[in-house]
Amino acid sequence: MYESLALIAGFALLYSFVAGGIDRTWITGPIVFTTFGLLIGPTGFDLLSFESDREALKTLAELTLALVLFSDAAGADLKVLRKTAWLPTRLLLIGLPLTIALGYVVASLLNVQLSVFELALLATMLAPTDAALGQAVVSNEAVPDDVRQGLNAESGLNDGICVPVLLLFLALAQDAGQEGGPWGLALHLLAEEVGIGVAVGVALTAVAVQGLKFATGRQWLTPIWNQIPVVALALTCFATAQALGGSGFIASFVGGLLFGGLMGENKEKFLLAAEGTGGVFGLITWVIFGSAVVGQAVGYFEWRYLVYAALSLTVIRMLPVFLCLTGTGFNTESKLFIGWFGPRGLASIVFAVMVLNANLENAGILAVVVACTVIMSILAHGVTANPWAQAYGRRSKQEG
């Protein structure tokens, strides 16, 4: 355990020295940490093994996504969203459902050897985009503001929206044959997991915000303790909802939205530490992904999985985006640019971990397809982010 901790922490320390320089290249943090995990994992130098710590890995992945969901939702700039809300609204309410539907159809046509509900699970697992992997685009000021803000809002919110859909299909895949039928089960799921998750997120966040405002008014919070509340609140929302039989991810997402709305402009000083903590957890998750997933998954790749992964990053994502942006005034390159920069990452990995722990008959196939897609994504989107963003930005200015 301590050897593994020393390896990961030491590498993170070294990476922190050069992170700024790496950010200016096509190489991204996930590429570096996944490669590092692959090198020190069982298929590399075999210095890191997680065979005996599956539950610990699952917990780490879940806590990482809970922190990311909370901080992304809380960090949404509501003023900016009001000005450009039409773009993320179209991407989330039209593009996202179309992406899941098209993903299901393509997987069916490719005969990916899954049941009906497992096909729907696969499409949902690969629908959310990764805000961290898209940072090279959304932080590049050469890209027009409305496009950057739209992509940032979409990636910050779509994983939270996908959680109840994933839970629904997961329950249906597990228990479709049980008494009461699949749709009776679906109604029970929505009432329990989603209902409890929303209630916990709203209740705990409302109380916490009042406490923060009270403490701030009396100057009880020091600069050091300003960094604690959001991290603690996100994890409290997650763990409480899970303990009560609800969805901790929904509680974290709803809590983050409410926190951002109630705190207004004062939220930034509280969010910085949560974003940093989520970022560190995320990089550790990429190491685990490289070590425990990538090396083992490569041997199980089939042509169907590779084709589906490639289509997931292109047609399955880009066609729905192109269609939902029809009539908006965007030119063809803008539509293709927005469609292409929908990288898959942390949310898909955590969803795969959840499915693996659910012991579905074909959970291995689902995990391999997700792993293949994420590997392609971190490479393809990493290589293309800065060059296309700069070129697209120049052309947009010339046209403007």
N, C-alpha and C positions, 0 to 999 in steps of 0.2 A: 504493500500500500504506500509506504513512504517513498520507495524508489519511484513509483508511478507519479506521486505528487511532486517529487523533486524534478522529474523530467518535464512535466507539463508546466509547472510554475517557472522553472528556469528558462524554458523556451519562450514562455509569455514575456518574461523579463527582457530577454534578448530582442524579441520582436518589438517591444515598446520603444527600444532605442532607434529603430529604423522604420517605424510604422508610417511616419510622415512622408519619408522618401518613397516607400513602396506604394503609398496611396496615389502618387503622381504617375505611376506606371499602370500597365494593364493587369498587373498581379494584384489580387485581393487577399484580404485576411483569410477568408474561407479556403482559398486555394492553398495558401501557405500552411495552415493548420491541418487541413485534410491530408496534404502530402506528408507532413510531419507524422501524423497519426498512422498513415500507411507504412512509413519507413520504420517506425518503432513498434508496429503491431506484429501479429503472428506471421504475416506474409512477408515482413521485412526482417529486422534484426531481432524480433520476438522479445523486445524489452518491456512490452506493455500488453497485458491480457486482462480481459474483462469477463472471462467465462464464468467466474464464480460470483460476480457482482451485478447480475442482471437487474435486481431490484433497485440497487443504488444508481445504476445507469438510467433506469426508467424515471426515478425520482428527480435526478439532475435534469434530464430532458424536460420533464413536466414543469419544474420550477423555473427553468430558463424561459419556456414559452409563456408561463404565467407572468413573469416580469416584463417580457417583451410586449405581451398583449396589453398589460396595464399602462406601461410607459408610452407605447405608441398611441393608444387611445387617449390618454391624458394629454399627450403632447400635440394633438391635432390643433392646428391654428384655426379657431372658429371664425375669426375675422376674414382670414384668407379663404376659408371654405365658403363663406357667404358670397364672396366675389366670384369664385370659380367652382361653386358647388355642382354645377351642371355636369362637369367632366367626371369627377369621381362618382357622382350619382349614376350616370349612365354606365360607367365601368362596373359598378357594384350591383346595380339593380337589373341591368340588361346583360352586360358582358359576362359577369360571373355565372349566372344561371345558364347562359348559352354555352359557356366553356365547359361546365359540368356535363350538360346534355351532349355536347359534341364529343367530349372525352369518353362518355359511355358508349356512344354509337361507334366510334372508331375502334375502341377495345373489343366491341362485339364483332365487328367486321374482321378484325385481325385474329379472332378466335383465341383470345388470351387465356383460355382454360379456367374461367372463373364463373361463379354463379351470377345470377342477375344482380343481387344486392352487393356482391363483391365487386362487380364491374362498376356499380355506382360508387362504391367506396373508393376504388382506384381513381375515378374521375374527380372525386371530391378531395382526396389526399393531394392531388397535383394541381388543384385550382388556385390556392392562395399563392401570392407572390411574396418575396422576401425583401423587406425594407432595407436591411443591412447590405444585401448583395446589390441593391439598386442605388446605393449612396453615390457611386461614381457619376451617376446620371443626374439624380435629383439635387446634388450639391454643386453641379457644374453650371455656373452662371451664364455660360454660352447658350444653354438650352432656354427657350422662352419660358417665362414665369408660369403661365397657365399649365403648360405641359409638366413642368417640374412639380408644381404643387398638386396637380391632379394625380400623377403617379405616386407621389409621397402619401397622399391621403388614401389612395386605393390600397397600397401595400400595407399601410398601417391599420386598415380596418377589415380587409377581406379575410384574414385568418380568423378573426373573431366571429365573423359572419358564418364562416364555414364550419365552426365547431358544432353547432346544433345539427347541421346537416350531416356531418360525419357521425355524430352520436346516433342519429336516427338510422342511418344505413348500417352502422355497426350492430346495433341492437336487432335490426331486421335480419342481417346476415347470420347472427348467432341463434335467434329464436323464432325464425319465420314459421316453423312447424308447430309451435306450441299452441296450446288451447287459447282461443280468443282471436287468433288470426294475426297477421302482421300489422294491420292498421290499428287494431285495438292496442297492440303493443306500442305503436307509434304515438298514439294519443297519451298513453301512460307516461312514455318517455318525456314528451314535451311538457306534461304537467309536473313531472318530478324533477328531472335533471335541469331543464331550462328554467322552470319556475323557481326552484330552490336557488339556482345559480344567480338569477336576476335579483331575487329577494335579498340574498346575502350580500351581493355586491352593492346594492343600493343602501341597505341598512348600515353596514359597516363603514362605508365611505361617507355617508351623511354624518354619522357620529364622529368619525375621525376628522372631517373637515371642520366641524364646529369646535372640536378640541384644539385643532391647529390654530384656528382664528383666535380662540380664547387665549392660548399660550403666547401667540405672537403679539397680541395686544398688550400683554403684560411683560413682554420681552423675556420670557422664560426660555425660549429656544436659542441656543448658542449656534455659531456657524458650524460647529462639528455635528451637533444634533439635528441641524437642518437636513443632513444627508440621510437620516435614518427613516423618517416617517413613511415615505412612499414605498421603499423596499419592504418595510415591515407590513404596511397596509396591503400591498399586492399579495404577499405570501399569506397574510391572515385571511384575505378574501378567498384565495385558492384553497387553503387547507380547511377552512371552516365549511365551505360548500362541499368539498369532497367528503368530509366527516359526516355531513348531514344527508349524504346520498345525492347531492346535486352535482353540477359540473363546475369545477373550480376554474376552468378556462373562461366560461361564460361570466362567472362572478368577477374574475380579474378584468375582463374586457369591459363589462358594464361599470364596474367600479372606476376604471380609468376614465371612461367617458364622463361619468358624473364628477369625478375629481377635477378634471380639466375645466368643466363648465362652472363648477362652484368656486374654484380658486381663481379663475380669470388670469390676470397678468401676474399674480403672485405665485403661480405654479412653477415657473421656471427654476427658481432657486431650490425647489424641492425635487425636481425631476432629474437634475444633472446626475446625482449619485445613482439613481435607479437605472438610468440609461447606461452609465458606466458599468454597474454591476451586471446588468443584463448582457452587455457587450462581452464582458469577461466570461460569463457563463456560456454565452454563445460560442466563443472561440474554443472553450473546453469541449463543448458538444461537437464541434467540427473535428477535434482531435479524435474523439471517441468514434465519430462517424468514419473517419479514415481508417482507424485501427480495427474496430469491431464489425464494421459493415462492408466497407468498400472491398477490402481484401478478400473477404469470404464471398461477396456477391459476384465478383468478376467471373468466377468459375461456373456460375449458373446462368449467365447471360445467354439468351437465345435470340434469334433474329427478330422474333415478334416483339420482344421486350425492347430491343434497340430501336426498331422502327417506331414503336409506340412512344418511346422517350423522345425521339427526334420530332415526331408529329406533335407531341404535347407542347414542346417549346415553340413550335411554328404554327401549323394550321389550326390546331385545337385552341390555342390562345389567340392567335393573330386574326383569324377570320371573325370570331365573335366581336373582337374589339373593332375591327374595320366596319362591321355591320352596325354596331351600336353608335359609331361616330359619324354615320352617314347623315348628311344634312347639317352638320355642325360648322361648316366652313373650313375645316381642316383639309389641307391638301393630302395627296396620296402618301408622300413621305412622312408627314406627321402621323398619319394613322398607322403606318407600318412601324414607325419609331416607337410609338406608344404600345403597340401590340408586341413588338419584339422584347422590349424591356419589361418583361414580367418574369424575372428570375425565380426559380424554385429553390427553397433552402430550408431554414429552420423549422417552419411550421410543417412542411411535408415530412421531415425527418421525425419530428415528435409524433405526428399522426401515425407514421409507420411503427414507431415504438409502441403506441397504444394498441394498434392492430395486432402486432406480434404478441403482446401480452394478453390479448383476448382469445388466443388459441383457436383461431379460425382454421379450417381445413387447408385453405390456400393462402395462409398468412405469409408464407415464405415467398410465393410468387409476387404478392403485393409489395413486399419489402424490397425484392430484387428490382422490380420495375421502378419503384420510387428512387432507389439508390442509383440506378442507371440514369434516370432523368436529372437528378440533382448533380451528379458528376458532370454530365453534359452541360448543365446550366452554369455551374461555377466556372467552367472553362470557356464556353462560348460567350457568355455575357461579360466575363472578366476581360476577354480579349477585345471585344467590340465596344465596350462602354465609352472609354475616352475618345477613340478615333471618330466614332459615329456622332457622339455628342458634340464634339468640336465642329465637325463638318456640317452637321444639321444646324447648329447654332449660326454659323456663318451664312448659310443659305437662307435661313429664316430672316436674318437681319437685312440681307440684300433684297429679299422680297418685300420686307416691311418698309 
